[in-house]
Amino acid sequence: MSIESLYRETQALDERDALAHLRDAFVLPVNAQGQTLTYLCGHSLGLAPRAARTLVDQELSTWEALGVQGHHEGPRPWIDYAEALRPALARLTGASVDEVVAMNGLSVNLHLLMASFYRPQGRRHRIVIEAGAFPSDRHAVASQLQWHGLDPDEALIELHAAPGSDLTEEATLEALLETQGEQIAMVLWPGVQYLTGQAFDLPRIVAAAHRAGAMCGFDLAHAIGNLPLSLHDAQADFAVWCSYKYLNSGPGAIAGAFVHSRHSRATLPGLAGWWGHDPATRFRMEPQFIPASGAAAWQLSNPPILSAAPLIASLALFDEAGIERLRQKSLAMNALLRREVTLRFAEALQCITPPEPQRQGCQLSLRVRAGRDTGRRVFDTLQRLGIVGDWREPDVLRFAPVPMYNRFDDIARLIQALDQALNLR
Ligand SMILES: Cc1ncc(COP(=O)(O)O)c(C=O)c1O
């Protein structure tokens, strides 16, 4: 198919797209000449919703005008700020409002929840992660083991993909849990793998962990706002996420956490701070810690209002669009991108993201078969051509058509630029 007919196809798809108007709710980056870039990097940092600036400005104005009274007055009193984020986060994660909370950063939340959910006891002390886990997760888990006086070389199980494959199968994890389950205290797994874009069957993973008697937690950095989630029904014990990728809340934005309603801070040990205290009596300033109900009890500090404001803007857009509709568009975009890459560049690029819709999110990861040097050259050329994706060592290009703000046209642009960068003509 010629590139012209691909453009005609994507134009028709954009004209029929019921979510196309949402692109206008975002600010699109431009190059030095003022041309709009083809932004395909929402798996790393989502774009700024236009309303984010208004909301941050509003809080700055409240602070300037009211000072400390901003906690109780103004358009959104700060005292209830984190509380107000919970219903929309619950909708995105398939949880009840009580089961979710916005707080801290992802790695901090991971530590806080492991302080409660990783309870090594004798033989049952090992933690399972995937061998290619995001480094921060590995650091967090290894340091928790050391914190408990354990040796990560012995107590950390890193599950490898099958030889010759980039993907870790749920069945491999199930087999491990069946044979070594009595040694395993906790499984920590991603919702979507950051490098390969592989989406996992979360209910299946929880069920396998629970059959073995282990706790099961998830890192949803690449899953929240990308796929519909049903953490409550899946029976996940806990989950953490950041908000700067598919949740479009800005660099370092306030992160989040889920704790299943069958768990309670009243019975689980954990680390405490005043913001996790029951809000009804928090300001009595009494010495005893009385936990708030649900996930809110894991909060330590009062929330960072300026980093939480953009999340309000973003969550309103998710409520408007609906994650199921976004998912349908995402699958269509991903299928088109995969089709074109396979048709045109199979000799040069290998799609490492699984082809099955239920095993993928927005991101498509492409291995440059010729290796690192060619890959870096391709990546640099793409950047010069106005394509924003990213590069992961040693040989992977990642692109994410995000249904909230990308058009099908962006896929045609990427294909045209890849054609040029790979110099296939
Ligand atoms: C999968 C995954 N886990 C953890 C992190 C670390 O997040 P943070 O720096 O917000 O703690 C990231 C950051 O990109 C990530 O992609």
The ligand as a Gaussian input file, in Angstrom:
#p B3LYP/6-31G(d) Opt

LIG

0 1
 C        7.117000       0.383000      35.669000
 C        7.637000       1.492000      36.527000
 N        7.759000       1.305000      37.841000
 C        8.254000       2.263000      38.642000
 C        8.636000       3.485000      38.144000
 C        9.220000       4.505000      39.076000
 O        8.354000       5.533000      39.295000
 P        8.599000       6.732000      40.321000
 O        9.836000       7.452000      39.914000
 O        7.396000       7.577000      40.087000
 O        8.684000       6.159000      41.686000
 C        8.507000       3.742000      36.776000
 C        8.893000       5.033000      36.191000
 O        8.865000       5.284000      35.020000
 C        7.996000       2.702000      35.943000
 O        7.882000       2.870000      34.610000

